[in-house]
Amino acid sequence: MALTPGRILYLVWHRPLSALKRSWLEGGPLQQARDARGRRQMRQRAACLPAPRTDTGAAAVELSLLTGRNYWDQAAFCLWSFATAAATPVRAVVYDDGTLDEVGVEALRRVTVDLRVVQREETLAKLEACLPRERYPVLRSRWDVYPHIRKLTDPHVGSTGWKLVLDSDLLFFRRPQFLLDWLRAPDRPLHAVDCEESYGYPRARLEALCGAQLPALCNVGLTGWQSEAFDWDEIERWCAALTERGRSSYYLEQGIVAMLAARASCAVAPAADYITLPVPPEDGECAAVMHHYVAGSKRAYFRRNWRTVLRRAGVPETLA
């Protein structure tokens, strides 16, 4: 990559400043080292999880996730904890970001009764066929540089039927009856509840674009949508309007989902059971159905709570 003035400024100022800020938010170098050790131990255990214990008479449910080399361990624990807590076999459709390796694929295969890995090349071919770059330049440019938009495009473009798409950094501690009921008979979109409203753009701006009042605290850690219901021409116009003059946001995808949800009667995951950003004492008690480990809750996730789901299932935290 050429060393342009902007690149030099990024390397000598913005990146070190960002690293210092992150270190401060995460408690300093010592706490970061402890978190990293917990993450390494989680990854080692994720590579050899046993098959989940499920009800042999239960019909399998299908879950969709995006993952890659850096996140397959989180996806494996997400799927394993869901199947274990639900006592229900899981089929998984995993959308590869182009980096998923055989170690990750094998780990995901061990925790599911059926695994389909959608390779990056397959996704790109589908995008070319259904969202050609000349007609959808903004969506395609966002896909290139903003991975979060892929939670919308990759499972749904050129597809049909209802799909429940999960973030990888979820753990399930009790039977997710709300999700099981939806998966057995989906009839409306589904989303989770956020810890704070994060749509990336002023609410009035989003409501003007979609012509409806936004729901409160819409979160995309869990989303259930019918693929053929998406109007990609409209979503392209929304993205173009929101990102004009470079005004993109980390929460662009969540803002789009909030606009889509504004026009629908949605199934909303109960916030007390499906928790985004667990905090004390819940981050230690794990009394809820599910945790979504965003932002500052990663410490409990990496150091402790992946161990909790193993312990409660009677599975050793480490291999003999």
N, C-alpha and C positions, 0 to 999 in steps of 0.2 A: 504494500500500500504506500502510495506517495506521501512524503512528509510535507503536506501543505501547511500554511500558517495555522489553519483551524485544527489540523491534526496535532501539530506541535502543542498548541494551547491546551488541547484535550489531554495529551500525555503528561505535560509538566504541571498542569494546574487542576483541571476538572476531575481527572481520574484519581489523583492522590487525595483531593479534597473529599470526593465521594467515599473513598475507602476509609478516611478518618471519621467521617460522619457515621458510616455504617458501623465501624468499630465502637464508637461512642454509644450508639443506639443498642448495640448488642452486648454492652457491658464491659468492653475492653478486650485486649488480646487474650487474657487468661480465660475469660468466659467463652470467647470465640473458639479457643482451642478445645475446651470441654465439649462445646456443641459439636465441633467437627469430629471429635472422637466418638460421640454418640451416633452421629450420622454414619461414620464408617462401620460401626458395629451393627447398625440397622441394615446397612447395605449387605454386609456379610451374611446376616441371618435371612434377608430377603432372597438370597440366591438359593436357599435350600429349605424353604418353607414346606411343611408337609401338606398333603391334600387336605382341604377343609373337611371337617366332619359335618355332613349335611344329612337331611332326611332323604332316604333313598326313594321315597315315594313322591317327593316334591318335584314339580316341573321346573326346569331351569329358566332363569330370567336373563335377559341380555343387557349388558352395560357397555357403554362406549367411553373411551379415554384417549387423550393424546399423550404420547410419551416419547422418550428417546434415551440415549445412553446415560444422561445425567439424572433421569427421573424414574427409570423402570422399577427401582426398589420401592419408591413411594407408591407407584401404581400397583405393585405386587401386594403390598400391605393393605392398600385400599380394597382391592378385590378379595383378598383372603379374609380380611376382617368383616367385609359385607357378607360373604358366603357363610362364615362361621356364625356371626350374630343372627343372620336370617335362617340358618340351618337349611339353606336353599342353594342348589348348584347354580353356578354362574357361567354363562357364555359371555365372552368378551370380544369386542371389536376394538382393536388398538390401532390408532393412526400414528404411524412412524414419522418422526420429524426428519428422518434421513440419517439418524445416528444410532438407532437401536441395534445392538449387537446380539450375537447368539446367546451370550450369558443372560441378557435381559429377556430374550424370547423364551428361553427355557424356564426361567423363573416364573414368567407369566403363565406359561403352559401348565406348570405344576399346580397352580392355584385355581385353574378353571377346568370345566369339563369340555369346553370347546373354545379355541382361540383362533381368531382371524386377525392377522397383521396386514393392514393396508399400507403398502409401501409408498414412499414419497413419490415414486414415478407414477404409480397408479393415480394418486391424488392429483398430480400435475396434469396428467392426461384428461382427467375428469374436469379440471378447471378450464383447460383449453377448449374442451367441447362445450361446456355449459356457461362458463364465464370468460369468454375470450377477452384478451387484454385490450383490444381496440374498442370494445363496447363497455367494458367494466374497468377502466384504467385505475380508478381510485381503490376499489376493492382489491385488485391484483397487486397494486403497489403496497397496500397495507399488508397483504398476505406475505409479501417479500420481507418486510422489515418489522412487522408487529405480530408476533406469534399468537397473541390472544384471539385475533380475528379468526384463527383457524378452528377454534371451538365451534364457530358458527358454520364456516364454509366446509370444512373437511368431512364431517359426518352427514351433512344435509344436501350439499350441491349434487344434483343429478341423482338423487335418491328418493325413496318413498317410505312412508310408514313413520311410526312414532319411535323416538330414540331418547333414552336417558343418558345424558353426557355428564360425566363426573370429572372434577379436578382430581389430580393424583394425591394431593396432600389431605386426604380425608381418612379418618379412622372411625370404625363402627364398633360400639360397645354393647348395644342392646338391639333387639329385633327391630329392623326398620319397617314397621308395618305400613306406615304411610306410603313409603316408596314401593313396597311389594303390592299394595292395593292398586297403586297407579300403574305399575308395570303389567299387572294382570288385565287391566281394562282401561287403558288411557283414553280419555275423552276431551281433554283440555290441556293447555300448556302448564308447565310446572316450573317453579323457581324457588330458590332458597331466600332467606332473609339475612341482610347484612348487619354488621355491628354499627355501621354508620353509613349514611347515604353517600355514595361515591359514583357519580355518573360522568364525571370528567368535564361537564359543561353546565352552564346555568339551566336550572329546571325549566325556566320560561322558554329558553331557546329550544330545548328538546320537545316541549309540549307544543310549541308553535309548528315544529316540523311534522310531528305525528298527528296533531289535531286532537289530542286526548290528554287527560290528566294522568301523570305518571304515578305508578304505585310507589309506596314508601319502601325504601330499604331493599330494593331488588338486588339479589346477589346471584352470580352465575357459577358458583361452585357446584350447584346441581341445576341442570336445566333439562326439561323435557319438552320436545317440540315435534310436530309433524313435518317431515321434510318438505313435502310438496306445498305446504302453506306459506313458505317464504316467497316474498316478492323481491327478487334480487335487483330488479330495476330500481325499486324504491329504496332499498338499502344502499345501493350505489349513490343515489341522489343524497341520501342522508349523510353518508360518509363524505361526499364531496363538499356539502355545505358545512360540515363540522370541521373538516381539515383544511379548508381554504386558507391560504397564506401561512401554511405550516403549523396551524393550530391543532395539532394532534394531541391526544391524551392517552395516558396509560389505561384509562378507564373507558376508552372509546367503545369497546365491545359491550361492556356492561351498560353503557348509555343506550346503545342500540337495542339490547335485550329489554331494557326498561321501556323503550318506546313501543316495541312489539307487544310487551305485556300490557301496556296501557290500553290496547285495543281489544284485549281478550279477558275472559273470565278465567283466572288461573288457579291452579292448585298451588297453595303456598305451604312449603314445609314448615311445620310449627317451630318457631324460633327457640323455644325452650328445650326442644329435643334435638334440633339440627342446628348446632351452634357454630356461628362464624366468629373466630377469634375467642376461644375459651380463655377465661381469666380465673385467678384464684377465687374461691376454692375449687371450682369446677375443673380447672385444668389439671388438678391432681386427683379429684374424686372420680372423674369420668362417669358421672351418673346419667348423662344425656345419652341419646341414641347415637349421635354422631358429633364429631368435632371436625371443623375445617380450620387447618392451622395456617392462618395468614399472619403476616407481620410479626409482632412480638411474641406470638404463641409458639413459634418454631422451637424454642428451647424445650418446652414440655414435650413436644412431639419427638424430637431427636434423642433427648436424654432419657425419657421415661415412658411415654405412653404407648409406643410400639411394643414395649415390654409388657405393658398392662394387658393388651389384647391377647398376647401369647399366654400370659399367666392365667387369665380368666378362662382360657380354653384348655388349660392343663398341658400346655406345650412348653418345653424347656426354652429359656431365653438364649441359651448357647448350645452348641452341639458338643456331645461327649467326645 
